[in-house]
Amino acid sequence: MVGAARVLDTGALLHLPPNRLSGGLVANSQREEIERVDKDRALLIEGVRLHWRSPSEEALQRAREAAQETGDISGLSDVDMDVLAVALEHRAIIVTDDHRIQNVAGRFGVGWHPVMNEGIKEHWEWVLACKGCKKIFPPPENVSRWRRTYGTCADCGGKLKLKRGGT
């Protein structure tokens, strides 16, 4: 990671020692999230040399498209999307333990480095699985961040659920 630009996700801001945060890129939307989660840490972070950024609309659109394509968008927050967009815009490595961010980043050529965990070992795709007969269907083309139901199985009538499948 030496020499490469790094985008620090909220987990990195909360858990890395302050000297390892210095020089990192962060999304402006993370400021409020950190203050809400840990006010003392938010004060400490204000004293660290960070580069606060707001991603461009173009970068946000690219991040949304990337997350839509992998199917991970349903589990990513607005702040997560900002982190991905800042990384895309600055061609930076993302420091994160969030597996969905790692999956989207890796799939689209953005490097990532874990904070405290090992990180994902493989990229995955999302599929629809019937809760009744267990049949697997391709995911819908337009996975929504807010959609929780995906209809019923044409074979048995069971509910369809979006689930992770390996690639």
C-alpha positions in Angstrom: 0.0 0.0 0.0 3.0 2.3 0.3 2.8 5.0 -2.4 -0.7 4.1 -3.6 -3.7 6.4 -2.8 -5.9 4.9 -0.2 -9.6 5.4 0.4 -10.5 4.6 4.0 -13.9 3.3 4.7 -15.7 3.9 8.0 -14.4 0.7 9.5 -10.8 1.8 8.8 -11.5 5.2 10.3 -12.9 3.5 13.4 -10.3 0.8 13.9 -6.9 1.8 12.5 -4.4 3.6 14.6 -4.4 7.4 13.8 -0.9 7.3 12.3 -2.1 4.7 9.7 -5.0 7.0 8.7 -2.8 10.0 7.8 -2.9 10.9 4.1 -6.0 8.8 3.4 -8.9 9.8 1.2 -12.3 9.8 2.8 -15.8 10.7 1.6 -17.4 13.7 3.1 -20.5 11.7 3.9 -18.4 9.6 6.3 -18.0 12.5 8.7 -21.6 12.3 9.9 -21.5 8.5 10.1 -18.4 8.6 12.3 -19.9 11.3 14.6 -23.0 9.2 15.0 -21.1 6.0 15.7 -18.3 7.3 18.0 -18.1 11.0 18.9 -14.7 10.6 20.6 -13.2 8.9 17.6 -14.7 11.6 15.4 -12.8 14.2 17.4 -9.6 12.3 17.2 -10.0 11.9 13.4 -10.4 15.7 13.0 -6.8 16.0 14.1 -5.5 13.5 11.5 -4.4 14.7 8.1 -7.1 13.3 5.9 -8.2 14.3 2.4 -12.0 14.8 2.5 -13.7 14.4 -0.9 -17.1 14.5 -2.4 -17.3 12.2 -5.4 -18.5 13.5 -8.8 -21.9 12.5 -10.1 -20.1 10.6 -12.9 -18.1 8.6 -10.4 -21.2 7.9 -8.3 -23.0 6.7 -11.4 -20.1 4.4 -12.3 -20.1 3.0 -8.7 -23.9 2.4 -8.8 -23.5 0.6 -12.2 -20.7 -1.5 -10.9 -22.7 -2.4 -7.7 -25.8 -3.0 -9.8 -23.9 -5.4 -12.1 -22.5 -7.5 -9.3 -25.9 -7.4 -7.5 -24.2 -6.0 -4.3 -26.1 -2.7 -4.5 -28.9 -4.1 -2.3 -26.5 -4.2 0.7 -24.5 -1.0 0.2 -25.4 2.3 1.9 -25.1 5.8 0.4 -21.8 6.2 2.3 -20.5 2.9 0.9 -21.4 4.2 -2.6 -19.5 7.4 -1.9 -16.4 5.4 -0.8 -16.5 3.3 -4.0 -17.0 6.4 -6.1 -14.0 8.2 -4.5 -11.9 5.1 -5.1 -13.0 4.9 -8.7 -12.4 8.6 -9.3 -8.9 8.6 -7.7 -7.9 5.1 -8.8 -7.2 4.3 -5.2 -7.1 1.2 -3.1 -10.0 0.9 -0.6 -9.2 -0.1 2.9 -12.3 -2.0 4.0 -13.6 -5.1 5.7 -16.9 -4.8 4.0 -17.2 -7.9 1.7 -19.7 -6.2 -0.7 -17.3 -3.3 -1.2 -14.5 -5.7 -1.7 -16.5 -7.7 -4.3 -17.5 -4.6 -6.3 -14.0 -3.1 -6.1 -12.2 -6.3 -7.1 -14.6 -7.1 -10.0 -14.0 -3.6 -11.5 -10.3 -3.4 -11.0 -10.1 -1.3 -7.9 -7.7 -2.8 -5.3 -8.7 -3.3 -1.7 -6.9 -4.1 1.5 -8.6 -5.4 4.7 -8.7 -3.5 7.9 -8.8 -6.3 10.5 -10.2 -9.4 8.7 -8.8 -11.4 5.9 -11.3 -10.2 3.3 -13.0 -12.2 0.6 -11.3 -15.1 -1.0 -13.3 -15.1 -4.2 -15.7 -12.9 -6.1 -19.3 -13.9 -6.2 -22.5 -13.3 -8.2 -26.0 -13.1 -6.9 -28.7 -15.6 -7.8 -32.4 -16.0 -6.9 -33.0 -19.2 -5.0 -36.4 -20.8 -4.2 -36.9 -21.3 -0.5 -39.1 -24.3 -1.3 -37.5 -26.5 -4.0 -34.1 -24.8 -3.9 -34.0 -24.2 -7.6 -31.6 -21.4 -8.7 -32.6 -18.7 -11.1 -30.6 -15.9 -12.6 -30.8 -12.6 -10.7 -33.2 -9.9 -11.9 -31.6 -7.3 -14.2 -32.6 -4.4 -12.0 -31.6 -5.4 -8.4 -32.8 -2.6 -6.1 -31.2 -1.5 -2.9 -34.7 -1.4 -1.3 -36.3 -4.5 -2.9 -36.6 -7.4 -0.5 -39.1 -9.6 -2.3 -38.4 -11.2 -5.7 -41.7 -13.1 -6.4 -42.4 -16.8 -6.4 -41.0 -19.9 -8.0 -42.7 -20.9 -11.3 -42.1 -24.6 -10.3 -43.3 -24.8 -6.7 -44.7 -21.4 -5.8 -42.1 -20.9 -3.0 -40.7 -17.5 -2.3 -37.6 -16.4 -4.2 -34.7 -14.9 -2.2 -31.6 -13.1 -3.5 -28.5 -15.0 -2.3 -24.8 -15.1 -3.0 -23.4 -17.7 -5.3 -19.7 -18.4 -6.0 -18.0 -17.7 -9.3 
